Amino acid sequence: MRVRTSEVPVDLFIKNGLVVTMDDRLNIYHPGALAIGGDSIIGVGAEEDLAPLGLKAKEVLDAGGGAVLPGLINTHTHAAMTLLRGLADDLPLMDWLENHIFPAERRMTSEWVYWGTLLACAEMILSGTTTFCDMYLFEAEVARAAREAGLRALVGEVLYDFPSPNYGPIEKGFAYTRDLIRQYRNDPLISVAVEPHTPFTCAPALLLRAKGLSAETGVPLIIHLAETRTEADQILKRYGVSPTQHLARLGLLDENLIAVHCVVLSEADQKTLAAAGVKVAHCPESNMKLASGVAPVVELLRRGVSVGLGTDGCASNNNLDLFQEMDSAAKVHKVHLLDPTVMDARTVFRMATRGGARVLGLESRVGSLEAGKKADIILLDLDQPHLTPLYNIYSHLVYAARGADVTRVIINGRTVMKNRALLTLDLKEILSRANRFAETLRLARLN
């Protein structure tokens, strides 16, 4: 049992749960309990040990034997791309990106990014995600939407050599990013990163400037890296080295960098990333759907690289359900390596929780259920046919559970979903706005 202090008022006491902590010892309590005071966890442990906290709680919630879990952490999204879900499927990456996605994004406005992000927030909350990391356009609107939804988010405006539909020339892109960093410096839910797009859409001068802004302001640097063989070939032709070695030459590789995808990595590249302490966001479903390949995550983990799970955007996935992503992550590596023992369920669940928090630099605040950490918690209904019987909770969470099994979501101590009902968002209005955008885009593509 861990209790922060008995003097802190208990706002919510959760009892009769199967509490999966993901703490250093991977403690599981059944029946377990958890106490929340304000925005933080003040006690977690066996129910009988925490009973005194329950007696003085303002609200007591009986979990009914369900799972009490750390909120899931999505380490890479393009949230507003919910509006492009199913727009251009079953195409090669560069065709998909250059002939369909980029033209559609040129029609994006701040208003549409706001509503598309609200749609993503609704989907993520309903499937148990409490933190996401975003790279897209009009990120001020992403931050606004996430904050209104009550989601924790790390956001950053995408930077690239060509003019942006948001800020125009790159000079204004850096000013926009700097303003975001200043605005959300001490926000309880929203953090900001510097986010150049890829090595093949960003010249070395842009990458070096992005690195400089990241170092100056103390925020993460995030970039898509080595996603496809085409990218690797382009960088080799331009600079004579792999994308990873290109960034290494520029001095971008360090513990502050979050590299997304990392599919095309040689053994030397893997060693370079591990030695530099680079964090990796792994997006298996997007990589499969776009036929980009299978990232060597098993090898990266073996080398000590911190890896989290991401869904990528809905235009290349096509959902934001991290339960489904966990299932895919576990299985794709087994079949790829022809070894059923790799990527075991506990390892994958860690990637979606504590591992993801570490990747985003949030491990001191979220990712596990421990006294003193922020109260980002989800409850899962285990009393269902597809979750019965229960022998191993990690196995169920990765191979059998679905986002729709989540019954309650608490973020920063605030309940944002209860009994499958969203408490912070008007879902009917969000769906209406999303359909309105789709009709506008459909007409534009016909003309």
Secondary structure as the mmCIF struct_conf table of DSSP 4:
data_model
#
loop_
_struct_conf.conf_type_id
_struct_conf.id
_struct_conf.beg_label_comp_id
_struct_conf.beg_label_asym_id
_struct_conf.beg_label_seq_id
_struct_conf.end_label_comp_id
_struct_conf.end_label_asym_id
_struct_conf.end_label_seq_id
STRN STRN1 ARG A 2 VAL A 3
BEND BEND1 ARG A 4 ARG A 4
TURN_TY1_P TURN_TY1_P1 SER A 6 GLU A 7
BEND BEND2 VAL A 8 VAL A 8
BEND BEND3 ASP A 11 ASP A 11
STRN STRN2 LEU A 12 VAL A 20
BEND BEND4 ASP A 23 ASP A 23
TURN_TY1_P TURN_TY1_P2 ASP A 24 ARG A 25
STRN STRN3 ILE A 28 GLY A 37
TURN_TY1_P TURN_TY1_P3 GLY A 38 ASP A 39
STRN STRN4 SER A 40 ALA A 46
HELX_RH_AL_P HELX_RH_AL_P1 GLU A 47 LEU A 55
TURN_TY1_P TURN_TY1_P4 LYS A 56 LYS A 56
BEND BEND5 LYS A 58 LYS A 58
STRN STRN5 GLU A 59 ASP A 62
TURN_TY1_P TURN_TY1_P5 GLY A 64 GLY A 65
STRN STRN6 ALA A 67 PRO A 70
HELX_LH_PP_P HELX_LH_PP_P1 GLY A 71 GLY A 71
STRN STRN7 LEU A 72 THR A 77
HELX_RH_3T_P HELX_RH_3T_P1 ALA A 79 LEU A 84
TURN_TY1_P TURN_TY1_P6 ARG A 85 GLY A 86
BEND BEND6 LEU A 87 ALA A 88
BEND BEND7 ASP A 90 ASP A 90
HELX_RH_AL_P HELX_RH_AL_P2 LEU A 93 TRP A 96
HELX_RH_PI_P HELX_RH_PI_P1 LEU A 97 ILE A 101
HELX_RH_AL_P HELX_RH_AL_P3 PHE A 102 GLU A 105
TURN_TY1_P TURN_TY1_P7 ARG A 106 ARG A 107
HELX_RH_AL_P HELX_RH_AL_P4 SER A 110 LEU A 126
TURN_TY1_P TURN_TY1_P8 SER A 127 GLY A 128
STRN STRN8 THR A 129 TYR A 136
BEND BEND8 LEU A 137 PHE A 138
HELX_RH_AL_P HELX_RH_AL_P5 GLU A 139 ALA A 149
TURN_TY1_P TURN_TY1_P9 GLY A 150 GLY A 150
STRN STRN9 ARG A 152 LEU A 159
BEND BEND9 ASP A 161 PHE A 162
HELX_LH_PP_P HELX_LH_PP_P2 PRO A 163 PRO A 163
STRN STRN10 SER A 164 SER A 164
TURN_TY1_P TURN_TY1_P10 PRO A 165 TYR A 167
STRN STRN11 GLY A 168 GLY A 168
BEND BEND10 PRO A 169 PRO A 169
HELX_RH_AL_P HELX_RH_AL_P6 ILE A 170 GLN A 183
TURN_TY1_P TURN_TY1_P11 TYR A 184 ASN A 186
BEND BEND11 PRO A 188 LEU A 189
STRN STRN12 ILE A 190 VAL A 192
STRN STRN13 VAL A 194 VAL A 194
STRN STRN14 GLU A 195 PRO A 196
TURN_TY1_P TURN_TY1_P12 PRO A 199 THR A 201
BEND BEND12 CYS A 202 CYS A 202
HELX_RH_AL_P HELX_RH_AL_P7 PRO A 204 THR A 217
TURN_TY1_P TURN_TY1_P13 GLY A 218 GLY A 218
STRN STRN15 LEU A 221 LEU A 225
BEND BEND13 ALA A 226 ALA A 226
HELX_RH_AL_P HELX_RH_AL_P8 ARG A 229 TYR A 239
BEND BEND14 GLY A 240 VAL A 241
HELX_RH_AL_P HELX_RH_AL_P9 PRO A 243 LEU A 250
TURN_TY1_P TURN_TY1_P14 GLY A 251 GLY A 251
BEND BEND15 ASP A 254 ASP A 254
TURN_TY1_P TURN_TY1_P15 GLU A 255 ASN A 256
STRN STRN16 LEU A 257 HIS A 261
BEND BEND16 VAL A 264 VAL A 264
HELX_RH_AL_P HELX_RH_AL_P10 GLU A 267 ALA A 276
TURN_TY1_P TURN_TY1_P16 GLY A 277 GLY A 277
STRN STRN17 LYS A 279 HIS A 282
HELX_RH_AL_P HELX_RH_AL_P11 PRO A 284 LYS A 289
TURN_TY1_P TURN_TY1_P17 LEU A 290 ALA A 291
HELX_RH_AL_P HELX_RH_AL_P12 VAL A 297 ARG A 302
TURN_TY1_P TURN_TY1_P18 ARG A 303 GLY A 304
STRN STRN18 VAL A 307 LEU A 309
TURN_TY1_P TURN_TY1_P19 CYS A 314 ALA A 315
BEND BEND17 SER A 316 ASN A 317
HELX_RH_AL_P HELX_RH_AL_P13 LEU A 322 LEU A 337
TURN_TY1_P TURN_TY1_P20 LEU A 338 LEU A 338
TURN_TY1_P TURN_TY1_P21 PRO A 340 THR A 341
BEND BEND18 VAL A 342 MET A 343
HELX_RH_AL_P HELX_RH_AL_P14 ALA A 345 ALA A 352
TURN_TY1_P TURN_TY1_P22 THR A 353 THR A 353
HELX_RH_AL_P HELX_RH_AL_P15 ARG A 354 VAL A 359
TURN_TY1_P TURN_TY1_P23 LEU A 360 GLY A 361
TURN_TY1_P TURN_TY1_P24 GLU A 363 ARG A 365
BEND BEND19 VAL A 366 SER A 368
TURN_TY1_P TURN_TY1_P25 ALA A 371 GLY A 372
BEND BEND20 LYS A 373 LYS A 373
STRN STRN19 LYS A 374 LYS A 374
STRN STRN20 ILE A 377 LEU A 380
BEND BEND21 GLN A 384 GLN A 384
HELX_RH_3T_P HELX_RH_3T_P2 PRO A 385 LEU A 387
BEND BEND22 PRO A 389 PRO A 389
BEND BEND23 TYR A 391 TYR A 391
HELX_RH_AL_P HELX_RH_AL_P16 ILE A 393 TYR A 399
TURN_TY1_P TURN_TY1_P26 ALA A 400 ALA A 400
HELX_RH_3T_P HELX_RH_3T_P3 GLY A 403 ASP A 405
STRN STRN21 VAL A 406 ILE A 411
TURN_TY1_P TURN_TY1_P27 ASN A 412 GLY A 413
STRN STRN22 ARG A 414 LYS A 418
TURN_TY1_P TURN_TY1_P28 ASN A 419 ARG A 420
STRN STRN23 ALA A 421 LEU A 422
BEND BEND24 LEU A 423 THR A 424
HELX_RH_AL_P HELX_RH_AL_P17 LEU A 427 LEU A 446
#
